Amino acid sequence: MPNVKLKNYLHLHFLVFIAGFTAILGELISIGSTALVWYRMLIAGILMFLYIKMIRLKIKLDVKTKLKFFGAGIIIALHWITFFEAINQSNVSITLAMFSTGAFFASFIEPLIYKRRIIWYEILFGIIVILGVLLITQSEIKYINGIILGVSSALFSTLFAVINGRFIETHSATIISFYEFISGVVFLSIFILVFEGGFDMAFFSLKTWDWIYILILASVCTAYAFIGSVKVMKYISPYTVVLTYNLEPLYGIALALLLFPETETMSTQFYYGAFLILATVLADGILKNKKSIKKGNTLTSKPN
């Protein structure tokens, strides 16, 4: 049993590394953020459908439930679009630092969805997160568009995670994700047809490396990462999984510094701000774990 648990801990950290690598792929892929997310959700949806067929999972749902999943699919599509566009407008480090502000939004969104009172330390942590964002904004004002998009991405991500936490109480995570991926493709297809001139040959004429990176993003960083995270939660507590995933920005920023030192080396004030945000996220997770153990609750994770 100890070997099995160690194996799953290593697998979990590999999944977090993959999550951090998602931002690196966003930097490497040359197409626009909307097209990128369209390809990601389409390929991931197809792979998820094949997985469902392989394990012979029934996917029939009533119309009302499908509509709920479709709404969540639009939210995750908006999260990924703002995430990748934040990278385009700034860089990986800025985007991941802003993505970490999701804990601040969760402090207000979770009480609304789950009808609970706001906890005192959530307000304190929220203030600290805002201070971290202000530090980063002051030192990196040239990336203001990326900062705004990164914070928006964190908001969509948190909203999606909290809503999905409700869905997972009564439905299979695999089925939920399949419908969310497909609904995202439908939503983005309509958006592209109406606002971006539709699908032309240029849309499908991608560079070879773009195809390779997109396939890695959709298969390894989306479909595999999702299935893998569900699997490790059979052996590791949800709290440990969620808290470990909070290390995603650290992995991503370290990778970005290693691969793109010219564009990713930031000011000292940026790292002070990023440290404040990340330390707050980890402290929030630790305190919430103590409360969830007492009450028997589980935590929900965010997409990446």
N, C-alpha and C positions, 0 to 999 in steps of 0.2 A: 504493500500500500504506500509506504513512503516514496518508493521509486515512481509510482504512478502519479503521486501528488507533485513531486519534483518535476516530472516530465510535463505536467500540465501548467506548472508555474512558468517553466521555460517557454512553453507554447504561448502562454498569455503574453509574456514580454515580447515574443516574436510578433504577435498580433498588434501590440502597441507600437512596435517598431514599424510595422507595415502602415499603421494609421499615420504615423509621422511622415512616412515616405510618400503618402498621398499628396502632401503639399509640394514635395520635390517634383513629383510628376506634373503637378499643376504649373510649376515653373518651366518644365521642359517641353510640355505640349504647346504647340504654336497656334492652335486654332482658338476661336473665341470661347468664352465661358459657357454660353448657351448651347452651342454645338457640342462642346465637350461633355456637358452634363447629359445632353440627349443621347450621345453615344454610350456614355457610362451606364445610364439607366436601361437603355435598350439591351445592351449585351449582358448586363447583370440580370435583367429580367428573364432573358432567354436561358441563361445558365441556371437560374433559380428554378425555372419551369422544368428543365431537364432533371434537376435534382429532385424535384417533387415527383416526377414520373418514376425516377429510379427507386425512391423509397415508397412509392405508391400511396401518396398522401392525397386525400380528397380535398378539392379546393372549391367546391360549390358553396356559395353563401347567398343569403337573402340580399335584396337590393339595398336596403337601409344600411346594412353592414358594409357593403361594397362602397357606398357613397362616403361613409366615414373614412374608410381606408384611402379612397381617392383624394379626400381632402388632406389627409396626412401626407400623401404622395406629392401633392403640390407644395406643401411646406418643406419637405426634404429637398425637392427640386430647387426651391428658392434659396434654401440654405447652401446647397452646393454651388449654385450660380454666384451668389454673393461671396462665397469662400474663394472660388477660383478667380473671380474678378478682383477681389482684394489683393490677391497675389500679383495679378497683372498691373494693378494701380500702385502697388508698393513693393513688397517682397515677402518671402516666406516668414521671416522673423516677425515682422509687424502683424501679419495675418494670424499666426499662431498665438501670439501674445494676446491679441484681441479676442480670438476664439475662446481663450481661457476665461473670459468674463461671463461665460455661460452660467457659472455658479451664482453670480449676482442676479441674473434674470430668474434663475430657478427659485431664488428666495421669495420672489413675488408671484411667479406663475404657479408653483406647486400649491401654495395655500388657496389660490383661486380654484384650481382644478380639483384638489383633494379636500377642499373646504376645511382647512385647518388654520389655526392662528399663526401669524408670523413670529418666529422665534427671535429673541432679543439679539443673539449673536449674529443672526443673519443680517440684521440691519448694520451692525458694527462691521461685519465682513464686507458688506456692500459699499460702505464708506471707504474702506481700505482699497477695494478694487477700483473705485472711482479715482482715488488718489494715484493708484498705479497707472491708470489710463491717462490721467492728466500729466504725469511725469513723462510718459512716452510721447504724448501729443506735443508737449512743449519742446522736447528735444528733436522730434521728427515731424515738425509741422508740414514739411514738404510732402509727406505721405498722408495728408489728411483724408483724401478720398479713400485710400486703402484702409485707414483706421475706421472710418464710418462704415465701410462695407464689411470689415472684419467684425465690428460690433453687431451689425445687422445679421451677419451669418451666425453669430453666437446666439442671438435672440431666436432666430428661426430654429436653430439646432435644439435649444432648450425647450421651446414650445413643442417641437416634434417628439422629443424624448419623454416629456411629461404626458402627452397625449398617448404615445405608444405604451406607456406604463399602464394606462387604463385598458388598452386593447389586449395586452398580453395576459391580463387576468382571466380572459375567457376564450382567447383564440391562439392558435399556433403561431409562433414568431415567424416561421417559414412562410406560411400563407399570408400573413400580414405584409411581410416584405415584398412578396411576389406582386401583390395587388398595388402596393405603393410604388414599386418600380414601373409597372405598366401604366399606372395613372400618371406618373411623372412624364413618361414618354408621350402620352396623349396630350397632356397639358402643354408641354414644350413644342410639340408638333403644331398645335393650334397657334401658339405664340409666334413660332417661326413663320408660319403661313401668313399670319395677319400683320406682324410688325417687322419682319426681317426679309420680306420678299420671297418667301417660300424656299423649297428645296431645288437647287440647281446642280449642275455638274460640279461646280466648284465646292459645294458643300460636301460632296462625297470624294472629291479628289484630294486626298490627304497625302502628306509626305510619308515615306516608309516608316520613319522613326515615330511619327505621330501615331500611326496604326499600332506599332509595337507598344508604345507607352499607354495608349488607350486600352488595349487588350489587357495589359498588366493591371491597369487601374480598375477595369471592370471585373476581371476574373480574380486576381489575387487580393487587391485592396478593397473589393466590395463583396462579391459572392463568397469567396473563400474566407475572408475575414469575418463575415457575418456568421457563416456556418461554424467556423472555428470558435468564435466567442460563445455561441450557444453550447458547444460541446464542452468547453473548459468549465462552464458554470455548473456542470454536473459534478465536478470534483472540487471546485473552488467557490467560496462564498460570493454572492453578488456584490457585496461591499468591496471585497478585495479586487474583483474584476473592475468595478467602476473607479476605485481609487487608483489602481494601476494605470487605467486609461487616462487618468489626469496627468500622467507623465508624457503623454503624446507631444505636447509642445516642446518639452525638453529634448526628446529624440529628434523632432523635426528641426528645431533651431540648431542643434549640434550638427545634424546632417547638412543643413543649409550652409553653415559656416565652413564646413569641410569642403563642400562641393562648389560653392559660389562665394568665396571669401571677398571678392571685389565688391559685390552688391549687398552682402549680408552682414558685414562687419558694422555694428551700430555704435552709437555713443554710449558712454558710461551710464548716463541717466536713463537710457532705454532699458539697460539690464537691471537697474534699480527698480524701475517700474514693473518690468516683467517678473522679477523676483517677488515683489509684493503681491502681484496677482496670483502667481503659481503657489506661493506659500499659503495664501488665503484659501485657495481652492482645496489644497491638501488638508488644512486645518478644518475646513468645513466638512470634508468627507469623514475625517476622524470623529468629530463630534456627532455627526449624523449616524455614524455606525453605532456609537454607544446608545443612542436613543432607539435605533432600529432593533438592536439586540434585546432591549428591554420590552419593546412592543411587538417584536416578531415580524417587523416590516422588512421589505427588501427595497433596494435602490434601483433606479432605472439608469441606463447608460445612454450616452448621446452618440449620434452618428458622426462619421468623419469622412 
